[in-house]
């Protein structure tokens, strides 16, 4: 099976080529925090998951790429007999969110 990071990178490179350019990859980082730190230090630009803009505060500007379809489907996992109030509360929040935001999938 392909490695998720490699598959993601190939998809992004494909979008760049269709837009008419080949990005010059000067450096790569293994984790999101390292990538955003490199951008904040002026080492270039990056395509990152949208959640990063909510968690990283700096001089970095984030722009949502509405033209690019979602590349990753997410799922919620839990134990069916979990009595934890935190687990039940989290599932309730997710259920409310899903009800208010129709699921978009690149596989449909």
C-alpha positions as CSV (number, residue, x, y, z in Angstrom):
1,X,0.0,0.0,0.0
2,X,1.3,3.5,-0.7
3,X,2.5,5.6,2.1
4,X,0.0,8.4,2.9
5,X,2.5,11.2,2.9
6,X,3.9,10.1,-0.5
7,X,0.4,9.8,-1.9
8,X,-0.4,13.3,-0.6
9,X,2.8,14.8,-2.1
10,X,2.1,13.2,-5.5
11,X,-1.4,14.6,-5.5
12,X,-0.2,18.1,-4.7
13,X,2.5,17.9,-7.3
14,X,-0.1,16.8,-9.8
15,X,-2.2,19.9,-9.0
16,X,0.8,22.1,-9.5
17,X,1.7,20.6,-12.9
18,X,-1.9,21.1,-14.0
19,X,-1.7,24.7,-12.9
20,X,1.4,25.1,-15.2
21,X,4.4,24.9,-12.8
22,X,6.8,22.5,-11.2
23,X,7.5,23.4,-7.6
24,X,11.1,23.5,-6.5
25,X,11.5,21.4,-3.4
26,X,14.4,22.8,-1.5
27,X,13.8,21.0,1.7
28,X,11.3,18.6,3.2
29,X,10.2,18.1,6.8
30,X,8.6,15.0,8.4
31,X,6.0,16.7,10.6
32,X,3.6,19.6,10.3
33,X,5.1,21.7,13.0
34,X,8.6,21.6,11.4
35,X,7.0,22.6,8.0
36,X,5.3,25.6,9.5
37,X,8.4,26.7,11.4
38,X,10.4,26.6,8.2
39,X,7.7,28.8,6.5
40,X,7.7,31.2,9.5
41,X,11.5,31.5,9.2
42,X,11.2,32.5,5.6
43,X,12.3,29.3,3.9
44,X,9.4,29.1,1.5
45,X,5.8,28.2,1.2
46,X,3.9,25.0,2.1
47,X,0.6,23.3,1.4
48,X,-0.7,22.1,4.8
49,X,-3.9,20.7,6.3
50,X,-6.4,23.5,7.0
51,X,-6.5,22.8,10.7
52,X,-2.9,24.2,11.0
53,X,-4.2,27.8,10.6
54,X,-6.2,27.4,13.8
55,X,-3.3,26.0,15.9
56,X,-0.3,28.0,14.8
57,X,0.0,31.7,15.6
58,X,2.7,33.7,13.9
59,X,3.3,36.0,11.1
60,X,2.4,33.3,8.6
61,X,-0.6,34.0,6.3
62,X,-2.9,31.0,5.5
63,X,-5.2,30.9,2.5
64,X,-7.8,28.1,2.0
65,X,-7.4,26.4,-1.3
66,X,-11.1,26.0,-2.3
67,X,-10.1,24.7,-5.7
68,X,-8.4,21.6,-4.4
69,X,-10.7,18.8,-3.4
70,X,-10.2,17.1,0.0
71,X,-7.4,14.5,-0.2
72,X,-8.0,12.6,3.0
73,X,-11.2,11.1,4.4
74,X,-11.5,11.1,8.1
75,X,-13.3,8.7,10.5
76,X,-14.1,8.7,14.1
77,X,-13.2,5.5,16.1
78,X,-14.2,4.5,19.6
79,X,-14.9,1.4,21.7
80,X,-18.5,0.4,21.6
81,X,-18.7,-0.2,25.4
82,X,-16.7,2.8,26.5
83,X,-18.6,4.3,29.5
84,X,-16.5,7.4,29.6
85,X,-18.5,10.6,29.8
86,X,-15.8,12.4,27.7
87,X,-16.1,9.8,24.9
88,X,-19.9,10.2,24.9
89,X,-19.6,14.0,24.9
90,X,-17.1,14.0,22.0
91,X,-19.3,11.7,19.9
92,X,-22.2,14.0,20.6
93,X,-20.2,17.0,19.3
94,X,-19.1,15.1,16.2
95,X,-22.7,13.9,15.5
96,X,-23.9,17.5,15.7
97,X,-21.1,18.7,13.5
98,X,-21.8,16.0,10.9
99,X,-25.5,16.8,10.9
100,X,-24.8,20.5,10.3
101,X,-22.1,19.9,7.7
102,X,-22.8,17.4,4.9
103,X,-20.0,15.0,4.3
104,X,-17.8,15.7,1.3
105,X,-15.9,12.8,-0.1
106,X,-13.5,12.5,-3.0
107,X,-14.6,8.9,-3.3
108,X,-18.2,9.6,-4.2
